[in-house]
């Protein structure tokens, strides 16, 4: 199932939380060879995890992490501006209607539909919180994944060639895209919406809105 959890509440889900950060270390450090920080506990974390981001997490039947994404409003500190701003010509992406999506991670044993389920959750966030676009950084391997899911971004800028290519993209989520992604995820739009509403109790205000 999909869970929507702010960083401040991760302590309530210790197994899910630990396995998410460890899978991030496995994906970004071990498999991709990125220059990321891994703690003594084997968890990958960065400074943006300390800003109470919203995580979307696919929870497997045993309570462990199957896949996840991290969201922050672009009105505050975000990676696309502070680390990759040169890819957009130095013009910051900053709007209350645009959130950043980072750390798209899949565990080694994630099912084939988990990536699409995470994208579907992104659509629920857009609908529920009135967000128009997501901004994010992605590498070359993700292009095929986005295309297969049915939710490809508008590329704002890139650097590098081949497998080393890094891009900044902007996503929107139309009703047509939601239908395609839901089908790819094998989930009904109704159950997807139910999971979102259970997490937020009908609230239309994200927790970090006041500090953004």
N, C-alpha and C positions, 0 to 999 in steps of 0.2 A: 504494500500500500504506500501511498504518498503521504509524507509528513511535512508540515511547514513549521519550522522551529527557529526562534531567535537564539542567537548565541548565548544570551543570558539564561536561557532555559535548557541548554544542552545537558546540564547536570542532572536533569530529570530522566535522561535517556542515556545512561553511561555506556551501555554496550553499543548502542547505535552511534554515539559520539566517538568513542575510541576507535571503532572500526572505520568510521568515515575518515578521520585524520590519518589513520594508518594506511588506508587504501589510497589516500592522496599522496602519501610518501612513496608508496609502491608505484603509482602511476607516474608521478612527476619526477621523482628522483631516480628510481630504479629503471623503469621502462623507457622514459623519455630523456633521462639524463639532464634535466633542468637544474639550474643553480638555485635550489631552494633549501630552506632550513628545515632540518629534521631533528626533533627533540630526542632526548635520551630514551623516551618511551616509544620512539619509532613513529612519532606523529609529525606530519607536515603542517606547519602553521606559519602565517605571516602577520604583518601589522594590521591588515584589514580584518582579520578574525577578531581583533580586539575592539572593533567599532560596533559591536552588537548587530552584525548583519543578519539577514533572514536567509536560512538555509532551506532548500527543498531537498528532501532525502527520500529515496526509494528504500523502504524497509523490507527486508526479506523475511521469509516465514520464521526464521530462527532469531529474528530481532537484530540482525546485523545489517550493515550498509551494503546496498547494491549499486547505488549511484547517487550523485548529488550535484547541486549547483549553489552558488552563493550570490546574494543580491544586496546592493547598497544604492542609495540615491546619489545621483551625480551632483547634487547640490553640496555634497560634502567631499571628503577625500576619497578618490577612486583611482584604480590602477590605470585606466585608459588615459587619464589626465596627467598623473604624477610620474608614470613609468613609460607610457607609450604615446605621450602627447605629440611627439615628433612625427608620428604616422598620420596625424590629421593636420599637419602643417602648423602645429603649435596652437591652434585654436581649441580651447577646452570645450568638451561636451558637458554642458551644465544646464539642466532644466528639471523642474519638479515633475515633468512628464516623462523623463528618461531615467531609468535605473541601469546600473551596471550589473552584468551577469558574468561571474568568473568561476574558476576552479570547477569546470565541468569534469566530473570524475566518474569512472565506472570501475567497479571491482572486477577482479579477474574472472569471477564466476557469475557476473551479471547476465541475466537472460537477454535475449536478442531484442526485447521490446522495452527495456528499461530506459534507453536513451530517449525514445519517443515519449515515454511516460513523463520524463523530466521536462521535455519541451511542452507537453500538455499542461503541466503544472505552471510553467512560465506563462502560458496563456491565461490560466486562472488568475494569476497575480495581476496581469494587465487588466483583465475585466473587473476584478474585485477592488483594485486600488486606483483605477482610472489612469493607468500608465499607457502611454502611446508607443514607446519604443524601449528596447533593451540595447545597450551598447556593450561590446565585449571584444576581447582579444582572442584570436584562435590561430592555430597552426594548420599546416597543409593537410594533415591527416583528417582534420575535422570537416573539410569541405565535402568529402564523400558521405560522411555520416549525416551532415545537415541535409544534403540532397536526398539521401535515402529516407530520412524522416519526413521530408516535405516542408522544411522550414529553413530556407537559406537566407543569409543576411545580405544587405546592401553593403558592399565593401567600400570603406571610406579611405583606406590607405594601407599600403603593404611595404614590406622590405624583405630581402632575401630571395633565394631561388629554390625551386624544387621542394624537397622535404623540409628545408630550413625556412621556408617562407612563413612570415608572421603577418597577420592582418588585423585591422580594427574594423568591426562590422556593426551594423545597426539593424535590429530585427523589429518587424511589426508582426501582428498576429491577427489575421483576418478570420472571419467565420469560416471561410473556405479552407484556410490553413488548419483551423482547429479540427474540422471534420477529417481532413487527411491525416493529421497527427494522431487523433484519437483512434482511427482505424489501424494505423501502424502500431500503436501501443496496445491494441486489443482491449481498450477500455471504453466504456460508454461515457459520453459527456455527462450523464447524470451522476454516475459514481464519482467521476473526477470533481464535479462541482460539490458533491456532498463532502468529500474529504477536505476541500478548501473551507467550506462553511463550518465544519466541525472544528477546524483549527482556529478560526477567527470569530466564531459566534456571530456572524453577520456584520462585524465591524468593517468599516470602509477606510479606517485610518491606520496606517502602519505605525509600529512602535517608534521607529526612528524619525517620524515626520517632524516631531517637535525640535529635534536636535539637528535636522538637516539644513 
